[in-house]
Amino acid sequence: MNYFDLFNLEPAFDIDTALLAERYRELQRAVHPDKFANDSEQQKLLSVQRTSQVNDGYQTLKNPLRRAEHMLSLRGIELSHETTTLKDGAFLMQQMEWREALEDIQHSQEPQELVDELYDSFAEFEATLSKKLTSLLASSDEADALLAADQIRKLKFMAKLQDELARIEDDLLD
């Protein structure tokens, strides 16, 4: 299913999330099962299915990574359950440096300073990746779609690093 069509939005990585939320509420009102309480069982079931599609679509489009994956899936490139590894040597080296920095936090005299530096480093790198991803997804070239898939893989890795850093920071505060 094309969620951009469902929400009557142009397929793009950068979308108006306020408009998305507004259209979500409109669709929810239109298909909500309570509206079909006195209808046939088939109509009730259809309403539940449509509600599920609307919810799935909203969750997909409001999350930038999931939105980008959806855009690629519409072009026949599925990333959701893949096991492809990145072959970008510079990125792999950067990953190793970040992993070492994460390990160094617990042994540091100034752990919060290291945490803050890593947050800044992650944010800067993610901004660069997102900017590149935006332009790649805007292209209709198949090679750009494959490059966009690599950017998404990198952003997924960055999201995991962010989660790990947040857990480490939480542990520091305990």
KOLVEXTOR-467486 format. One record per atom (N, C-alpha, C, O): residue in three letters; x, y, z. Coordinates in steps of 0.001 Angstrom, whole numbers, plus 500000, padded with zeros to 6 digits. Each point is the difference from the previous one (the first is absolute). Last residue first. Example, Ala and Ser with C-alpha at 12.3 -4.5 7.8 and 13.67 -1.06 7.14 Angstrom:
KOLVEXTOR-467486
SER512850497750507080;SER500820501190500060;SER499230501090500730;SER500509501108500169;ALA499781493172499761;ALA499110501190500000;ALA500900501200500000;ALA501036499981500665;
***
This chain:
KOLVEXTOR-467486
ASP521956507220537426;ASP499518499120501093;ASP501007499830501105;ASP499735499295500974;LEU501103503094494902;LEU499152500785500894;LEU499470499176501177;LEU499587500556501017;LEU503014497492495485;LEU500837500976500720;LEU499185500759501030;LEU500501500345501070;ASP497303496680495998;ASP500769499270501021;ASP500876500940500826;ASP500191499800501199;ASP497493501971495114;ASP499056499658501065;ASP500720499277501137;ASP499749500267501176;GLU502728500609494961;GLU499753501236500739;GLU499032499746501158;GLU500198500522501097;ILE500589495946495962;ILE501208500269500780;ILE499815501249500840;ILE500394500027501166;ARG496199498926495836;ARG500043499025501092;ARG501213500239500891;ARG499896499942501226;ALA499756502654494886;ALA498964500403500970;ALA499969499041501184;ALA499832500437501139;LEU502995498505495263;LEU500523501148500735;LEU498985500464501054;LEU500384500350501116;GLU498260496267495969;GLU501035499497500899;GLU500581501135500852;GLU500229499833501198;ASP496696501285495446;ASP499336499253501074;ASP501012499506501027;ASP499773500082501207;GLN501908501976494937;GLN499316500993500841;GLN499331499313501188;GLN500091500470501134;LEU501807496770495578;LEU501037500652500812;LEU499382501026500949;LEU500390500088501164;LYS496772497896495731;LYS500403499032501027;LYS501073500584500915;LYS499973499800501214;ALA498703502749495105;ALA498897499940500970;ALA500335499016501119;ALA499702500259501166;MET503252500030495204;MET500110501182500854;MET498898500007501061;MET500237500396501141;PHE499644496272495567;PHE501109499760500921;PHE500140501167500972;PHE500229499800501192;LYS496703500730495426;LYS499511498987500947;LYS501085499673501022;LYS499726499858501192;LEU501421502975495277;LEU499142500693500967;LEU499411499034501020;LEU499817500362501162;LYS502718497843495310;LYS500864500780500884;LYS499167500709501065;LYS500372500019501173;ARG497321497703495476;ARG500708499031500856;ARG500891500737501005;ARG500060499631501173;ILE497862502960495574;ILE499032499538500996;ILE500653499005500944;ILE499784500053501210;GLN502723501407495144;GLN499841501098500959;GLN499036499595501114;GLN500226500315501169;ASP500318496717495241;ASP501190500018500855;ASP499912501106501044;ASP500407499805501145;ALA496215499997495635;ALA499884498840500892;ALA501204499941500941;ALA499847499689501181;ALA500198503484495405;ALA499091500412501080;ALA499842498862500999;ALA499938500234501207;LEU502432498880494893;LEU500812500824500906;LEU499152500482501183;LEU500487500090501127;LEU497280497622495516;LEU500880499056500703;LEU500925500751500965;LEU500285499511501094;ALA496957503045496136;ALA499154499263500947;ALA500844499022500807;ALA499785499836501201;ASP502256502489495281;ASP499795500870501157;ASP499129499324501051;ASP500198500203501198;ALA500437497600494721;ALA501271499997500755;ALA499876500883501241;ALA500537499666501056;GLU495863500277495880;GLU500084498752500770;GLU501273499939500839;GLU499976499514501130;ASP497443505098497382;ASP501045499092499541;ASP500109498781500919;ASP500020500142501223;SER497241503923499230;SER499308498825499468;SER500994498955499486;SER499597498954499491;SER500685505044504624;SER500427499558498676;SER499195498780499556;SER499579499187500823;ALA500097502776503520;ALA499322500863499035;ALA500321499593498558;ALA499289500375499068;LEU502813497556504692;LEU498613499551499876;LEU499207500841499005;LEU499000499535499453;LEU505493501668501547;LEU499970498702499322;LEU498574499503499798;LEU499680499441498951;SER501059504550503516;SER500256500199498567;SER499968498674499239;SER499527499955498865;THR499888499886505823;THR498933500806499405;THR500212500155498500;THR499065499826499218;LEU504323498139503352;LEU498863499113499763;LEU498860500750499330;LEU499359499471499092;LYS504386502969502353;LYS500329499203498817;LYS498827499088499641;LYS499671499843498825;LYS499917502603505092;LYS500033500928498862;LYS500269499236498707;LYS499351500232498980;SER500861497376505054;SER498617500348499656;SER499938500934498801;SER499125499865499145;LEU505140498978502683;LEU499351498851499360;LEU498587500343499525;LEU499614499642498887;THR502668503610503607;THR500646499821498700;THR499346498854499239;THR499692500131498815;ALA498925500560505568;ALA499539501109499163;ALA500588499883498591;ALA499308500233499009;GLU502159496730504289;GLU498635499698499547;GLU499461501109499100;GLU499300499715499028;PHE504893500938503023;PHE500096498955498986;PHE498610499674499440;PHE499839499834498791;GLU500388503218504765;GLU500650500568498817;GLU500044498970498862;GLU499701500318498849;ALA498712498271505343;ALA499051500930499370;ALA500580500587498713;ALA499304500122498992;PHE503467497101503700;PHE498919499232499368;PHE499060500928499238;PHE499629499713498862;SER503728502305503703;SER500589499301498861;SER498931499215499229;SER499960500028498770;ASP498781502050505260;ASP500289500997498965;ASP500537499342498734;ASP499589500336498890;TYR499726496929504861;TYR498709500478499490;TYR500212501001498866;TYR499324499938498973;LEU504515498646503294;LEU499467498976499107;LEU498639500398499440;LEU499739499796498814;GLU502254503026504359;GLU500788500016498759;GLU499465498972499010;GLU499906500269498803;ASP498219499796505511;ASP499594501177499234;ASP500742500079498663;ASP499409500337498975;VAL501852496278504023;VAL498635499748499526;VAL499552501158499111;VAL499470499784498910;LEU504625500699503317;LEU500095499058498881;LEU498626499702499406;LEU499858499907498781;GLU500232502736505056;GLU500635500735498908;GLU500131499107498762;GLU499724500435498882;GLN498781497684505134;GLN498946500793499361;GLN500548500810498830;GLN499306500220499007;PRO503694497134503716;PRO499153499224499090;PRO498932500835499290;PRO499701499760498831;GLU505004500964503662;GLU498927500921499614;GLU499040499298499032;GLU499944500359498824;GLN503680497261502876;GLN499856500898501148;GLN498823500966499770;GLN499363500456500949;SER500855494524496732;SER500423501387499885;SER499804500765501311;SER499105499702500791;HIS499665495685497781;HIS501311500104500643;HIS500510501442500033;HIS501125500258500427;GLN494684498397497491;GLN499926499497501373;GLN501324500110500749;GLN500016499912501227;ILE499678501393494117;ILE499186500856500875;ILE500045499532501449;ILE500189500805500912;ASP501823496927495195;ASP500841500885500814;ASP499196500815501011;ASP500547500458501003;GLU497369496707495687;GLU500632499193501056;GLU500816500878500951;GLU500083499711501193;LEU497998502324495046;LEU498930499552500892;LEU500572499192501169;LEU499570500150501144;ALA503359501128495443;ALA499631501157500816;ALA498889499633500977;ALA500007500452501145;GLU501281496336495690;GLU501054500181500994;GLU499665501159500937;GLU500218499911501209;ARG496913499422495181;ARG499873498883500952;ARG501049500127501107;ARG499692499813501177;TRP500553503220495245;TRP498865500294500872;TRP499815498916501054;TRP499724500297501162;GLU503561499024495566;GLU500386501104500879;GLU498875500328500973;GLU500242500215501188;MET498889496592495489;MET500931499467500994;MET500427501093500986;MET500099499752501201;GLN497236501512495157;GLN499237499166500941;GLN500904499494501111;GLN499647500048501178;GLN502352502197495256;GLN499326500936500889;GLN499187499248501048;GLN499963500393501166;MET502050497096495448;MET501019500521500918;MET499368500956501007;MET500331499969501185;LEU496910498426495422;LEU500340498905500913;LEU501062500446501008;LEU499932499638501175;PHE498917503316495376;PHE498922499911500977;PHE500282498890501012;PHE499721500158501188;ALA503260500332495263;ALA500095501169500876;ALA498916499951501074;ALA500251500330501159;GLY499731496302495460;GLY501114499871500944;GLY500110501155500973;GLY500278499794501181;ASP495536497989496171;ASP500624501313500078;ASP501075499964501087;ASP499698500049501192;LYS496969496563497442;LYS501365499800499535;LYS500782501317499985;LYS501054500093499371;LEU494395497430503358;LEU500574501133499289;LEU501443499714499628;LEU500735499343500736;THR495343496848499772;THR500937500784500798;THR500570501127499134;THR500065499890498776;THR495156496950501302;THR501095500593499236;THR500891500824500929;THR499519500759500842;THR496274496586499880;THR501210499814500805;THR501227500546499270;THR501129499622500313;GLU493021501209499833;GLU501230499616499312;GLU501174499850500965;GLU499972500467501139;HIS495065500800499126;HIS500520498782500633;HIS501312499542499361;HIS500328498813500004;SER497510505465498737;SER499478499697501332;SER500609498760500664;SER500248500024501205;LEU500294502307494274;LEU501071500030500997;LEU499584499404501333;LEU500851499741500851;GLU497840500440493425;GLU499550499675501362;GLU501188499959500947;GLU500978499296499749;ILE497453502746495180;ILE501183499736500822;ILE499543499816501439;ILE499559500951500645;GLY497607500365495512;GLY500407498601499920;GLY501237499645500801;GLY500539498906499833;ARG496895505308499892;ARG500846499855498808;ARG500565498583499893;ARG500859499730499161;LEU496532501575504509;LEU499126500341498873;LEU500749499892498670;LEU499392499898498934;SER502975499590505077;SER499182498801499752;SER499034500250498848;SER499676499075499255;LEU502981504523502277;LEU500777499031499221;LEU499186498750499703;LEU500127499424498919;MET497894503835503769;MET500225500569498670;MET500789499027499128;MET499702499834498817;HIS499694499040505674;HIS498752499846499248;HIS500166500550498584;HIS499524499399499037;GLU504013501224503960;GLU499894498582499622;GLU498751499757499160;GLU500032499250499025;ALA500475505020502800;ALA500987499781498935;ALA499959498545499523;ALA500056499736498799;ARG497266501360504869;ARG499489500680498802;ARG500943499749498825;ARG499559499679498896;ARG501763498844505335;ARG498957499127499453;ARG499406500599498730;ARG499652499271499071;LEU503470503365503209;LEU500633498785499475;LEU498986499050499377;LEU500225499461498917;PRO498138504580503174;PRO500799500224498787;PRO500661498746499424;PRO500000499810498784;ASN495297500529503886;ASN501379499664500346;ASN500879500130498753;ASN499783499285499021;LYS495539501375500700;LYS500465500997500973;LYS501446499753500427;LYS500648500904500527;LEU496988496172496377;LEU500315501303499417;LEU500503501023501019;LEU500721500928499632;THR497985494608501745;THR501052499931498990;THR500400501386499523;THR501187500316499931;GLN495172499209503040;GLN501250499674500696;GLN501179499970499022;GLN501107500414500344;TYR494614500194497816;TYR500389501169500792;TYR501330499755500709;TYR500886500855499986;GLY497172495572497638;GLY500462501052499097;GLY500495501218500754;GLY501028500582499656;ASP496957495914502766;ASP501304499589499471;ASP500595501085499108;ASP501187500315500086;ASN494432500403501488;ASN500980500059501098;ASN501397499638499524;ASN500969500687500323;VAL495521498867496593;VAL500208501416500301;VAL501042500147501111;VAL500895500839499905;GLN497726494813499032;GLN500801500578498917;GLN500322501467500270;GLN501128500446499790;SER495980497389503206;SER501351499475500134;SER500917500573498919;SER501139500370500281;THR494322500607499455;THR500578500703501145;THR501448499570500204;THR500871500824500275;ARG496647496882496514;ARG500343501347499525;ARG500641500826501135;ARG500949500751499773;GLN497416494974501327;GLN501139499890499090;GLN500453501374499512;GLN501197500284499959;VAL494920499463502651;VAL501169499673500828;VAL501249499920499126;VAL501063500484500387;SER494865500101497395;SER500341501205500752;SER501243499774500864;SER500876500862500074;LEU497255495470497666;LEU500642500898499048;LEU500453501286500695;LEU501078500518499710;LEU496392496484502798;LEU501330499447499740;LEU500779500900499042;LEU501186500258500202;LYS494329500815500586;LYS500793500235501217;LYS501437499526499801;LYS500949500690500372;GLN495966498395496232;GLN500307501434500022;GLN500848500352501230;GLN500907500829499919;GLN497482494778499743;GLN500980500231498940;GLN500427501473499985;GLN501183500302499844;GLU495368498391503034;GLU501303499523500494;GLU501089500252498964;GLU501131500344500344;SER494684502955499445;SER500240498555499896;SER501380499648500550;SER500871500859500139;ASP497049503603501881;ASP500076499442498654;ASP500269498496500050;ASP500099499410501076;ASN499702503944502596;ASN498698499420499650;ASN499983499378498609;ASN498943499607499506;ALA505035502546502327;ALA499510499091501049;ALA498698499310499630;ALA499777498864500417;PHE503506504449497411;PHE499347498892499298;PHE499403498974500970;PHE499766498850499629;LYS502727505033501740;LYS499109500582498990;LYS499181498917499294;LYS498968500290499396;ASP504519498650503671;ASP498800500459500703;ASP498962500558499035;ASP498798499928500257;PRO505614498725498191;PRO499008498931500175;PRO498726500435500728;PRO498929499456499730;HIS504157503905497203;HIS500004499451501359;HIS498881498965500186;HIS498869500244499581;VAL502454502650496466;VAL500020498534499985;VAL499902499359501379;VAL500043498775500111;ALA499863506109498994;ALA499242499397498901;ALA499904498484500100;ALA498991499423499595;ARG503646503217503484;ARG498565500268500195;ARG499169499273498946;ARG498918499498500308;GLN505709500275499239;GLN499573499251501186;GLN498503500196500244;GLN499272499049500285;LEU502788503514496347;LEU499816498598499593;LEU499511499155501167;LEU499139499137499824;GLU501926505339501100;GLU498862499942499080;GLU499700498558499599;GLU498849499564500020;ARG505023501270502556;ARG498774500162500802;ARG498751499921499124;ARG499001499406500406;TYR505119500501497372;TYR499842498797500824;TYR498711500092500815;TYR499205499060500025;ARG502181504686497575;ARG499384498998499112;ARG499789498678500739;ARG499036499282499734;GLU503207504114502603;GLU498629500445499699;GLU499269498970499136;GLU498845499661500261;ALA505727499687500619;ALA499205499769501210;ALA498536500388499774;ALA499090499313500464;LEU503965501628496056;LEU499860498550500174;LEU499104499702501197;LEU499090499177499897;LEU502148505240499452;LEU498986499600499021;LEU499757498490500084;LEU498860499546499904;ALA504563502115502697;ALA498739500534500530;ALA498849499621499061;ALA498916499632500452;THR505512499350498285;THR499484499058501006;THR498710500503500639;THR499196499195500471;ASP503236501457494702;ASP499377500863500995;ASP499349499081501037;ASP498928499445499757;ILE505421498901497408;ILE498564500230499887;ILE499535500945501103;ILE500702500225500986;ASP503892497497496350;ASP499589501101500872;ASP498519500260499778;ASP499592500426498920;PHE502049496162498583;PHE500617499720501288;PHE499624501075501014;PHE499710499704501159;ALA496978498957494790;ALA501216500775500234;ALA500550499638501367;ALA499255499610500899;PRO496146499723495637;PRO501108499195500541;PRO501273500841500099;PRO500551500435498989;GLU494520501696501461;GLU501012499742498983;GLU501105499142500618;GLU500460500295501103;LEU494496499415500788;LEU501240500775500103;LEU500909499654498829;LEU499992498876499499;ASN495561499256502397;ASN499931501038498975;ASN501170500975500125;ASN499822501218500031;PHE499266494588502411;PHE499921501279500707;PHE499972501194499044;PHE500052501153500428;LEU500177494415497821;LEU498984499900501043;LEU499797501347500701;LEU498870500384500301;ASP504668499163496571;ASP498682500104499363;ASP498897499999501046;ASP499068500801499925;PHE505208498445501621;PHE499921501388499537;PHE498653500241499317;PHE499368501038500197;TYR501793494616501201;TYR499488500835501075;TYR499934501480499610;TYR499195500757500544;ASN500561494516496684;ASN500722501265499950;ASN499387500944501033;ASN498907500529499799;MET501333493864500009;MET499161501178500000;MET500886501245500000;MET501010500062500700;
***
